[in-house]
Amino acid sequence: MFTVMIAGGLVPQRVAEALAALLGLPADAADVVAEGVAERDWDAAVLGTYSPLAGDVNWSLQVDFGLAVAEPPSEPETAAFLARRLRTVVVFPWTEVRPGVYWLAGPDGRHTRARVDDVEEYTDPPVYCIEAVESPVSALPGVRVEAMPEDWTGSPGR
């Protein structure tokens, strides 16, 4: 289970179709609902639970692959696939990096590091701003491009 952040609008059916396609399954193999909704298909191959955010990313999406998925895709693979399929930006934390440094998958599916500030983490909804990216992202023309000085050179496992 992991959580990604998605920029732009979120249409649950499109997200369900994308998650199912990621697994090579029909759309009804994924169940995507708002946080707090109890009535859902708990036996689905993949569950998505979304909640609103504010700022440069608009949605938090928790992804949980079911037990029937023998080798679930990684977080970077899932983020890149969702970004391409939904034609948006998907941001995900990279646990080996200092807080605030994330990976970002652009609409072309390519990854770049990003500095994300949780401006108002304890508001409802939380506010997250993308302060900088390491490589240009066409979907974020106003975001500063700069080297990330953090001492870490790993990749998101493309």
C-alpha positions as CSV (number, residue, x, y, z in Angstrom):
1,M,0.0,0.0,0.0
2,F,1.2,3.5,-0.8
3,T,0.0,7.0,-1.4
4,V,0.5,9.3,-4.3
5,M,-0.6,12.9,-4.9
6,I,-2.3,13.9,-8.2
7,A,-2.6,17.3,-9.7
8,G,-5.7,18.5,-11.5
9,G,-9.2,17.0,-11.5
10,L,-9.9,13.4,-10.4
11,V,-12.6,11.3,-12.0
12,P,-12.9,8.1,-10.0
13,Q,-13.9,6.0,-13.0
14,R,-10.9,7.1,-15.0
15,V,-8.6,6.4,-12.1
16,A,-10.2,2.9,-11.7
17,E,-9.7,2.2,-15.4
18,A,-6.1,3.3,-15.2
19,L,-5.3,1.2,-12.1
20,A,-7.0,-1.8,-13.7
21,A,-5.1,-1.3,-17.0
22,L,-1.8,-1.1,-15.1
23,L,-2.5,-4.7,-14.1
24,G,-3.8,-5.7,-17.5
25,L,-7.3,-6.2,-16.2
26,P,-10.8,-4.9,-17.0
27,A,-11.9,-1.6,-15.4
28,D,-14.2,-3.4,-12.9
29,A,-11.1,-5.0,-11.3
30,A,-10.4,-1.7,-9.5
31,D,-12.5,0.0,-6.9
32,V,-11.9,3.7,-6.4
33,V,-13.9,5.7,-3.8
34,A,-13.6,8.7,-1.6
35,E,-12.1,8.4,1.8
36,G,-14.7,7.4,4.4
37,V,-16.9,5.4,2.0
38,A,-17.5,2.0,3.6
39,E,-19.5,0.4,0.8
40,R,-17.0,-0.8,-1.8
41,D,-15.7,-4.0,-3.5
42,W,-13.2,-5.2,-1.0
43,D,-12.4,-8.2,-3.2
44,A,-11.2,-5.9,-6.1
45,A,-7.7,-6.5,-7.4
46,V,-6.8,-2.9,-6.6
47,L,-8.4,-0.4,-4.2
48,G,-8.0,3.3,-4.5
49,T,-9.1,5.7,-1.8
50,Y,-8.9,9.4,-2.6
51,S,-9.1,12.5,-0.5
52,P,-8.8,16.2,-1.4
53,L,-5.7,18.3,-1.1
54,A,-5.0,21.9,-2.0
55,G,-2.2,23.8,-3.6
56,D,-0.2,22.3,-6.6
57,V,-1.6,18.8,-6.0
58,N,-5.3,18.3,-5.6
59,W,-5.8,14.7,-4.6
60,S,-4.2,12.1,-2.4
61,L,-4.7,8.6,-3.7
62,Q,-4.0,5.6,-1.5
63,V,-3.4,2.5,-3.7
64,D,-3.7,-1.0,-2.2
65,F,-3.2,-4.0,-4.5
66,G,-5.1,-7.1,-3.3
67,L,-3.7,-10.4,-2.5
68,A,-4.7,-11.8,-5.9
69,V,-2.0,-9.5,-7.4
70,A,1.1,-11.8,-7.1
71,E,3.6,-9.1,-8.1
72,P,2.1,-5.6,-7.6
73,P,3.7,-2.7,-9.5
74,S,6.0,-0.5,-7.6
75,E,5.1,3.0,-6.5
76,P,7.3,4.6,-9.2
77,E,5.8,2.3,-11.9
78,T,2.3,3.1,-10.7
79,A,2.9,6.9,-10.5
80,A,4.4,6.9,-14.1
81,F,1.5,4.9,-15.5
82,L,-1.1,7.1,-13.8
83,A,0.6,10.3,-14.9
84,R,0.7,9.1,-18.6
85,R,-2.8,7.6,-18.5
86,L,-4.5,10.6,-16.7
87,R,-2.2,13.1,-18.5
88,T,-1.3,14.9,-15.3
89,V,1.4,15.1,-12.6
90,V,1.7,12.5,-10.0
91,V,4.0,13.1,-6.9
92,F,5.2,10.4,-4.5
93,P,7.6,10.4,-1.6
94,W,10.9,8.6,-1.8
95,T,11.6,7.2,1.6
96,E,15.4,7.3,1.4
97,V,15.3,11.1,0.9
98,R,15.0,13.8,3.4
99,P,11.5,15.1,4.1
100,G,10.2,17.4,1.4
101,V,12.0,15.7,-1.4
102,Y,9.7,13.7,-3.6
103,W,9.7,12.1,-7.0
104,L,7.4,13.5,-9.6
105,A,6.1,11.7,-12.7
106,G,5.0,14.0,-15.5
107,P,2.3,13.4,-18.1
108,D,5.0,11.8,-20.3
109,G,5.7,9.3,-17.5
110,R,9.3,10.5,-16.9
111,H,10.5,10.9,-13.3
112,T,12.3,13.9,-11.8
113,R,13.0,14.8,-8.2
114,A,10.8,17.6,-6.7
115,R,10.8,19.6,-3.6
116,V,7.3,19.7,-2.1
117,D,6.4,21.9,0.8
118,D,3.5,20.9,3.1
119,V,2.6,24.6,3.5
120,E,-0.5,23.8,5.6
121,E,-0.3,20.1,6.5
122,Y,-2.8,20.4,9.3
123,T,-5.6,22.3,7.5
124,D,-8.5,20.7,5.9
125,P,-7.6,20.0,3.1
126,P,-3.8,20.0,3.6
127,V,-2.0,22.4,1.2
128,Y,1.1,21.1,-0.7
129,C,3.2,23.3,-3.1
130,I,5.7,22.1,-5.6
131,E,8.6,24.5,-5.0
132,A,11.1,23.2,-7.5
133,V,11.9,20.3,-9.8
134,E,15.2,18.9,-10.9
135,S,14.2,18.7,-14.6
136,P,11.6,20.7,-16.5
137,V,8.1,19.4,-16.5
138,S,5.9,20.8,-19.3
139,A,2.8,20.5,-17.2
140,L,4.4,22.8,-14.5
141,P,5.8,25.7,-16.6
142,G,5.9,28.1,-13.6
143,V,7.9,25.8,-11.3
144,R,11.5,26.6,-10.7
145,V,14.0,24.1,-12.2
146,E,17.1,23.6,-10.0
147,A,19.6,21.0,-8.9
148,M,18.5,19.1,-5.8
149,P,21.5,19.5,-3.4
150,E,20.4,16.6,-1.2
151,D,23.1,14.1,-1.0
152,W,21.3,11.2,-2.7
153,T,21.5,9.9,-6.2
154,G,19.1,7.0,-6.3
155,S,16.5,6.6,-9.0
156,P,12.8,5.8,-8.6
157,G,13.3,2.3,-10.1
158,R,12.1,2.9,-13.6
